[in-house]
Amino acid sequence: MNLDAQQQQFLDDEFFSLVLQATTQHSPTYEEDATPDQRRAFAQALREKLEGIAAAYHERGHNNRAPSEEHTKAINDLADALSAKFSSYLYERKFRIGSAQKAVNLYLKYLWCRGRMQVPPPHCPFDGFVIKKLGLQGKVNWTELKFVSDYKNLVNGAEKAASESGFDSIATWELHIYNEAQTMERERVAKSFVAKRRKKRFP
């Protein structure tokens, strides 16, 4: 394996590790008695599904974004396939739509931002941050989404928000508001640090 391939392998491993953590950390995924081997088997199957979806999108090339409905179907198919194969040790015996969309959309976001996808993904990761931006905080929880219809409602809301903000895709809109929020948080932390230092020096 040459250096380029090794570097790509490292990034692929890191991307999936981050996606798996984001998908399962705040959302119940396994039954409490699921063994480490069972969890690894599920993770491997999830990774294979994500890589398959990414490969299909990569083949589309420039200026050929997958339609929203097709992307939603890919998320639902992933949830159904993993639910059928691993139901015996998945929480409530299924891999929910909320978790499936988080995995698919975040994985594609990483690949797109790294330059591995030539067009923005059809959707964005719907998490607490995005749901709050849509004015649905306290009404919708991504970790509890079980039905495709509920997911489509989020997509419709994001499409409207993106359009009203002048963005041509949900993905570019979400990337903008995420980076904007991160910048504001860094500035807030920096100001707080300076204020504490001044208070310490000049009580």
VODO-12883 format. One record per residue (C-alpha): residue number from 1; residue in one letter; x, y, z. Coordinates in steps of 0.2 Angstrom, whole numbers, always signed. Each point is the difference from the previous one (the first is absolute). Layout:
+-----+------+-------+-------+-------+
: seq : type :    c1 :    c2 :    c3 :
+-----+------+-------+-------+-------+
: NUM :    A :     X :     Y :     Z :
...
+-----+------+-------+-------+-------+
//
This chain:
+-----+------+-------+-------+-------+
: seq : type :    c1 :    c2 :    c3 :
+-----+------+-------+-------+-------+
:   1 :    M :    +0 :    +0 :    +0 :
:   2 :    N :    +8 :   +17 :    -6 :
:   3 :    L :    +0 :   +15 :   +11 :
:   4 :    D :   -15 :    +8 :    -8 :
:   5 :    A :   -10 :   -16 :    +3 :
:   6 :    Q :    +5 :    +0 :   +18 :
:   7 :    Q :    -5 :   +18 :    +3 :
:   8 :    Q :   -17 :    -4 :    -8 :
:   9 :    Q :    -2 :   -15 :   +11 :
:  10 :    F :    +4 :   +10 :   +15 :
:  11 :    L :   -13 :   +13 :    -5 :
:  12 :    D :   -13 :   -13 :    -4 :
:  13 :    D :    +2 :    -8 :   +17 :
:  14 :    E :    -1 :   +17 :    +9 :
:  15 :    F :   -15 :    +5 :    -9 :
:  16 :    F :    -9 :   -16 :    +4 :
:  17 :    S :    +5 :    +1 :   +18 :
:  18 :    L :    -7 :   +17 :    +2 :
:  19 :    V :   -16 :    -4 :    -9 :
:  20 :    L :    -2 :   -16 :   +11 :
:  21 :    Q :    +3 :   +10 :   +16 :
:  22 :    A :   -12 :   +14 :    -6 :
:  23 :    T :   -13 :   -13 :    -4 :
:  24 :    T :    +0 :   -10 :   +15 :
:  25 :    Q :    +6 :   +11 :   +14 :
:  26 :    H :   -16 :   +10 :    +3 :
:  27 :    S :   -12 :   -13 :    -7 :
:  28 :    P :    -4 :   -17 :    +7 :
:  29 :    T :    +6 :   -12 :   -13 :
:  30 :    Y :    +3 :   -17 :    +8 :
:  31 :    E :    -9 :   -10 :   +13 :
:  32 :    E :   +10 :    +1 :   +17 :
:  33 :    D :    +6 :   -19 :    -1 :
:  34 :    A :    +6 :    +2 :   -18 :
:  35 :    T :   +18 :    -7 :    +0 :
:  36 :    P :   +16 :    +9 :    -7 :
:  37 :    D :    +0 :   -12 :   -14 :
:  38 :    Q :   -18 :    +4 :    -5 :
:  39 :    R :    +3 :   +18 :    +1 :
:  40 :    R :   +16 :    -2 :   -11 :
:  41 :    A :   -11 :   -10 :   -13 :
:  42 :    F :   -13 :   +13 :    -1 :
:  43 :    A :   +13 :   +14 :    -2 :
:  44 :    Q :    +9 :    -9 :   -14 :
:  45 :    A :   -17 :    -3 :    -9 :
:  46 :    L :    -4 :   +19 :    +2 :
:  47 :    R :   +17 :    +5 :    -7 :
:  48 :    E :    -3 :   -12 :   -15 :
:  49 :    K :   -17 :    +8 :    -3 :
:  50 :    L :    +7 :   +18 :    +1 :
:  51 :    E :   +14 :    -4 :   -11 :
:  52 :    G :   -12 :    -7 :   -13 :
:  53 :    I :   -11 :   +15 :    +1 :
:  54 :    A :   +15 :   +12 :    -2 :
:  55 :    A :    +7 :   -10 :   -15 :
:  56 :    A :   -17 :    +1 :    -9 :
:  57 :    Y :    +0 :   +19 :    +2 :
:  58 :    H :   +18 :    +1 :    -5 :
:  59 :    E :    -4 :    -8 :   -17 :
:  60 :    R :   -13 :   +14 :    -3 :
:  61 :    G :   +14 :   +12 :    -4 :
:  62 :    H :    -1 :   +19 :    -1 :
:  63 :    N :   -17 :    +9 :    +0 :
:  64 :    N :   -10 :   -16 :    +3 :
:  65 :    R :    -6 :    +1 :   +18 :
:  66 :    A :   -12 :   -15 :    +6 :
:  67 :    P :   -18 :    +6 :    +1 :
:  68 :    S :    -7 :    +2 :   +17 :
:  69 :    E :   -12 :   -14 :    -1 :
:  70 :    E :   +13 :   -12 :    -6 :
:  71 :    H :   +12 :    +5 :   +15 :
:  72 :    T :   -14 :    -2 :   +12 :
:  73 :    K :    -3 :   -18 :    -7 :
:  74 :    A :   +18 :    -4 :    +2 :
:  75 :    I :    -1 :    +5 :   +19 :
:  76 :    N :   -16 :   -10 :    +2 :
:  77 :    D :    +8 :   -15 :    -9 :
:  78 :    L :   +15 :    +1 :   +11 :
:  79 :    A :   -11 :    +0 :   +16 :
:  80 :    D :   -10 :   -14 :    -6 :
:  81 :    A :   +14 :   -11 :    -5 :
:  82 :    L :   +10 :    +2 :   +16 :
:  83 :    S :   -16 :    -2 :   +11 :
:  84 :    A :    -4 :   -16 :    -9 :
:  85 :    K :   +18 :    -7 :    +2 :
:  86 :    F :    +3 :    +6 :   +18 :
:  87 :    S :   -17 :    +1 :    +8 :
:  88 :    S :    +4 :   -12 :   +14 :
:  89 :    Y :   +12 :   +12 :    +9 :
:  90 :    L :    -6 :   +17 :    -7 :
:  91 :    Y :    -9 :   +12 :   +12 :
:  92 :    E :   -19 :    -3 :    -3 :
:  93 :    R :    +6 :   -13 :   -13 :
:  94 :    K :    +3 :   +13 :   -14 :
:  95 :    F :   +12 :   +13 :    -6 :
:  96 :    R :   -10 :   +15 :    +0 :
:  97 :    I :    -2 :   +13 :   -14 :
:  98 :    G :    +7 :   +14 :   +11 :
:  99 :    S :   +16 :   -10 :    +2 :
: 100 :    A :    +1 :    -6 :   -18 :
: 101 :    Q :    -1 :   +18 :    -7 :
: 102 :    K :   +13 :    +6 :   +13 :
: 103 :    A :   +12 :   -13 :    -6 :
: 104 :    V :    -3 :    +2 :   -19 :
: 105 :    N :    -1 :   +19 :    +0 :
: 106 :    L :   +15 :    +3 :   +11 :
: 107 :    Y :   +11 :   -13 :    -9 :
: 108 :    L :    -4 :    +8 :   -17 :
: 109 :    K :    +3 :   +17 :    +8 :
: 110 :    Y :   +18 :    -5 :    +5 :
: 111 :    L :    +3 :    -7 :   -18 :
: 112 :    W :    -6 :   +16 :    -8 :
: 113 :    C :   +10 :   +12 :   +11 :
: 114 :    R :   +15 :   -11 :    -3 :
: 115 :    G :    -3 :    +2 :   -19 :
: 116 :    R :    -5 :   -18 :    -3 :
: 117 :    M :   -17 :    +4 :    -6 :
: 118 :    Q :    -1 :   +12 :   -15 :
: 119 :    V :   -17 :    +7 :    +5 :
: 120 :    P :    -8 :    +4 :   +17 :
: 121 :    P :   -10 :   -14 :    +8 :
: 122 :    P :   -19 :    +0 :    -3 :
: 123 :    H :    -3 :    +3 :   +19 :
: 124 :    C :    +9 :    +5 :   +16 :
: 125 :    P :    +2 :    -9 :   +17 :
: 126 :    F :   -15 :    +4 :   +10 :
: 127 :    D :    +5 :    +2 :   +18 :
: 128 :    G :    -5 :   +11 :   +15 :
: 129 :    F :    +9 :   +15 :    -8 :
: 130 :    V :    -9 :    -1 :   -16 :
: 131 :    I :   -17 :    -4 :    +8 :
: 132 :    K :    +3 :   +16 :   +11 :
: 133 :    K :    +3 :   +10 :   -15 :
: 134 :    L :   -16 :    -6 :    -8 :
: 135 :    G :    -9 :    +6 :   +15 :
: 136 :    L :    -5 :   -18 :    +5 :
: 137 :    Q :   +10 :    -1 :   +16 :
: 138 :    G :   -11 :   -10 :   +13 :
: 139 :    K :   -11 :    -6 :   -13 :
: 140 :    V :   +11 :   -12 :   -10 :
: 141 :    N :   +14 :   -10 :    +6 :
: 142 :    W :   +11 :    -8 :   -13 :
: 143 :    T :    +4 :   -15 :   +11 :
: 144 :    E :   -18 :    -5 :    +1 :
: 145 :    L :    -5 :    +2 :   -19 :
: 146 :    K :    -7 :   -17 :    -5 :
: 147 :    F :   -10 :    +5 :   -16 :
: 148 :    V :    +5 :    +6 :   -17 :
: 149 :    S :   -14 :   +12 :    +0 :
: 150 :    D :    +7 :    +9 :   +15 :
: 151 :    Y :   +17 :    +1 :    -8 :
: 152 :    K :    -8 :    +7 :   -16 :
: 153 :    N :    -7 :   +14 :   +11 :
: 154 :    L :   +17 :    +5 :    +6 :
: 155 :    V :    +7 :    +0 :   -18 :
: 156 :    N :   -15 :   +11 :    -6 :
: 157 :    G :    +4 :   +12 :   +14 :
: 158 :    A :   +19 :    +0 :    -4 :
: 159 :    E :    -4 :    +3 :   -19 :
: 160 :    K :   -10 :   +15 :    +5 :
: 161 :    A :   +13 :    +7 :   +12 :
: 162 :    A :   +14 :    -3 :   -13 :
: 163 :    S :   -10 :    +9 :   -14 :
: 164 :    E :    -5 :   +15 :   +11 :
: 165 :    S :   +18 :    +2 :    +5 :
: 166 :    G :    +6 :    +0 :   -18 :
: 167 :    F :    +8 :   -18 :    -1 :
: 168 :    D :    -3 :   -12 :   -14 :
: 169 :    S :    +1 :   -16 :   +11 :
: 170 :    I :    -4 :    -5 :   +17 :
: 171 :    A :   +18 :    -6 :    +2 :
: 172 :    T :    +8 :   +17 :    -4 :
: 173 :    W :   -12 :    +8 :   +12 :
: 174 :    E :    +4 :   -11 :   +14 :
: 175 :    L :   +18 :    +1 :    -2 :
: 176 :    H :    -1 :   +19 :    +0 :
: 177 :    I :   -11 :    +1 :   +16 :
: 178 :    Y :   +11 :   -13 :    +8 :
: 179 :    N :   +16 :    +9 :    -3 :
: 180 :    E :    -7 :   +17 :    +5 :
: 181 :    A :    -6 :    -7 :   +16 :
: 182 :    Q :   +17 :    -8 :    +3 :
: 183 :    T :    +9 :   +17 :    -3 :
: 184 :    M :   -12 :    +9 :   +12 :
: 185 :    E :    +3 :   -13 :   +13 :
: 186 :    R :   +19 :    +2 :    -2 :
: 187 :    E :    -2 :   +19 :    +2 :
: 188 :    R :   -11 :    -2 :   +15 :
: 189 :    V :   +13 :   -12 :    +9 :
: 190 :    A :   +15 :   +12 :    -5 :
: 191 :    K :    -9 :   +15 :    +8 :
: 192 :    S :    -5 :   -10 :   +15 :
: 193 :    F :   +18 :    -5 :    +2 :
: 194 :    V :    +7 :   +18 :    -2 :
: 195 :    A :   -13 :    +6 :   +13 :
: 196 :    K :    +5 :   -13 :   +13 :
: 197 :    R :   +18 :    +4 :    -2 :
: 198 :    R :    -3 :   +19 :    +2 :
: 199 :    K :   -11 :    -4 :   +15 :
: 200 :    K :   +14 :   -10 :    +7 :
: 201 :    R :   +14 :   +13 :    -3 :
: 202 :    F :   -11 :   +15 :    +6 :
: 203 :    P :   -12 :    -7 :   +13 :
+-----+------+-------+-------+-------+
//
